[in-house]
Amino acid sequence: MKYHIIPVTSFKQNCSILWCQETGKAALIDPGGEAFRLRQEVSALGVTVQQIWITHGHLDHVGAASELAAFYRVPIIGPHYEDKPLLQNLPGQCQLFGMEFITPLIPDHWLIDRVMLSLGKLLFTVLHCPGHSPGHVVFWNQAEKFIFMGDVLFKNGIGRTDLPGGNIKTLMHSINYQLMPLADDIVFLPGHGLMSTLGDERRNQSIL
């Protein structure tokens, strides 16, 4: 498994290009904006985009998804159906944050808890982790001990719950029952900021 992280837009959202080294098949995870720049990065890597994966329906994670899906002629996969209202109200989110207009989005495939995603020879388990948003999911590669986390858990922090659909009790339940039972040595990439491990956050965050 290989990945390349590109922070995009003023939100510095960690978009990732993920690919299978054996096949060259790639996925764009949470392309929040700057579509042309992301296309340049894909071209420089020489990989073939097959899918777009979305962790949740906030504009900084989906802003360029429709444009890139049309360009590469690939499906948008995720998040969970519970984020449909957020995706349908992308224009309202843009207005709230003073961002350029983004049209409503409906993915080609919704995701559910514990379903498996494949990319070349890579396998990922989807974990439904609501709280930051109702339909938030994370992508867990058990073999590589790696999670693409979105905005559930951060280095020295947790996802905010003051946006529409957020709920602190639900978020803590997701963290404590979906993530904290997993191994300490699992590395995760959050939606913003630096990588960490589940063990480090278990030790360093008193809230967990």
N, C-alpha and C positions, 0 to 999 in steps of 0.2 A: 504494500500500500504506500502510495506517495500522495502528498498534498502540498498545495501552495496557497498561502494566505494573502489576500489582498484587501486591506481595509478600504472601504469605499464610503463616499459622501461625507458630509459634515458630522455624521453620527459615528464615523470610524468603525463601521460595522465589519466584522471579520467574514467577508465572503471567502469561500474556499473552492479551489479547483482540486478535486479528488480524482485519482486515477489508478487503475490496475496496471502495474508495471508489465505484466505478461501480455496483456492484450492491447494496452493503450487506450482502453475505453475510459471515459471520464464523465464526471458529474459536476455540475456547478451547484454548490450548496449556499443558499441564502444570498442570491445576487441582488443586493439592495439598491444598486444604482451604478452609474458609470458604465453602461453597456459596452461602449466602444473600447474603453480601456480593458474591460474583461475579455473582449474578443481578441485584443492584441496579446494579452497574457496567455490565452489558450493557444494562439498561433505560435507564440514563442516556445511553448512547451512541446508542441508537436503532437498533442493528444487529440482524441476524437470525442467530442461531447455527445453523450447518448441520452442524458437525463438531466433534469433540474430538480433538486430536492429543496423543500421548504420546511423549516422548523415551525414557523408560526406566521400569523397574518399581519404583522406590523409592517408599515411602509418601508422601514429601513432594512428589512430582510427580503422584501419582494419587489422593490421598485423597478428593477430591470428584468424581472422574470419573464413577463409576457413578450417583451422585445427579443430577448435572447432565445426563448422557445421558438418564436417564429423564424428567427435567423437560422438556427441550427435544425429546425424541424424536428424537435424532440418534445417529449411529454413533460409536464410539470407534475411532480409527485409530492403529495403532502400539502399542508399538514393534516391533522385530524379534522373531521367534519365540523366540530364545535367552533372552529375558527371561521366558518363561512360568513357570519355577519361582519367580521373584521375585513375580510377580503372584498365583500360587496360594498363596504363603506370606505374603500381606499381614497376616494375623492374627499370625503369628510376628514380623514386622517391628514391628508395633505393640507387642507384648509386649516386644521388645528395647529399644525407645525409650520405653516407658511412655506410649504414645499411645492415644487412644480407638480402639476396635475398628473395623477396616475389613474388609469381606468380600472374599474372593478375587475377582479380576477377570480376565475373558478379553475382549480387544477384539473388535470386529466384523471388523476387518481387520488382519492382521500386515503389516509392511513389509519390503522387501528393498532392498539397496543399489542406488542409481541409479534407482529407480522415481520417477515424477513424481506430485505431488499438485496438484490444482487447487482453487482457492477463488474463486468468481466468475471474474474474468479474471486472477487471480494464479496463477503456476506456481512450484512449489518442487521442487527435487531432493532426494531423501532420500539421505543418506550414512550407511552403517552404520559406527559408530565404537565398537567394543567396547573394554573395558578398565576403565572405571568400573563398568559392568555388561556382561554378555555380549551383550545385545540393544540396546544404546544406539544411537539414531539422532539425526541433526541435520537441520534443515530449512533448506535453502539457496535463497534467491531470487536467481538470477543477475542478473536485470534490475535489482534494487534493491541488489545487492551487500550482502546481509544474511543472517545465519545466526542462527536460534534454536538455541542451542548445548547446552542442558541442562548436564550436569555433566562435559563432556569437557575444556573449556578455560575458564579464567577470566582476568580481569585480574590479572596477576602471579601466576598459579598454574595448576595442572592439577587434574583431578578426583582425589579420594581413591580408593585401591584396596584399602583394608583392610576393606571390607564384603564379604559373600558374593558370589562371582562376579567380584570385582575382580582385576585383574592388571596390574602396572605395565608389563611388557614389551608386552603387548597394547595398553594405552592409548597408550604412546609410539609404537607402530607406527601406530595410528589417527591420532594427531596429525601425525606426520611424513609419512605417505603419503596421507591423505585431506584434511587441512586445510592443511598448510604449502605444498603445491604451488599453492594458490589465491592470488589477488592480495592484495597488502599492504593495499589500501584497502577490503577487505571488513570491514564492521562486524559484531560479534556481540554478542548478549545471552546471558550465561551464566545458569545456573539460579539463581545467588545472586550478589548484588553488582552492581558497575557494568559498563557496556558497555566494549568495547575494540575494537581492530582486529587482524586477523591480523598486520599489519606491526609494530604496537607490541609484540605479544607475541613475535614473532620476534626483535626487537631487544633486548627487555628481559629475556627469560627465558633464562638460560644453559643450562638443561636442554634447550631446543629446538634 
